[in-house]
Amino acid sequence: MCQFLSIVSDIKGKIYLFNSQQRKELSTQNYYRLDLHASICEYYDLKEDNVNKYEVDIFPKIVVKVDQINIKDDTDMLLTG
């Protein structure tokens, strides 16, 4: 499951998002959805149609490659594991 961090920028390139302190404070308020572009625009008094919208995957898929070095033959692991 991906979780995205929503970000908007205005025509001048200024970036707006909910930082960790704002997220903590706003999480108790039902009328702001923290990862919704509309909520960010409403909070900062921006017109949603006049901003660039971005979503950043904060938990990207990480590929881990493992090479066993603690045994002589990897087939031993397949047969006993």
Secondary structure, DSSP 4 states (H G I P E B T S, - for coil): ---EEEEEE-TT--EE---HHHHHHHTT-TT--TT-HHHHHHHTT--GGGSEEEEEESS----------SSS-HHHHHHH-
